[in-house]
Amino acid sequence: FLSVSLLILSYFGGINKQAIVLWAFSATFFIIVIADYILVPVYGYIAAAVVFSVANFVGLIIILMNFKKETSILYYEMFLIKKSDKDFLTLS
């Protein structure tokens, strides 16, 4: 989740939309802090790992929703590998 988020966050930084970046990082941060405060004392490091993954997934959803709104690209087109992608990779 984190790697896809970082790619799309770079796009928003490049088009001067840092508010979206701040919103996504803030949501992720607050989910981690609050859930870790509640769950880690009871469930330990397993809870920390699960909370980190869930928080980054929520951040990814926020980023993807904003990216779709900004670019009008459909969700499945973001992750579907097309023939033009393969052609581009073989040319590089």
Helices and strands as residue ranges (DSSP letters): H 2-14, H 18-43, H 45-71, H 75-79, H 83-91
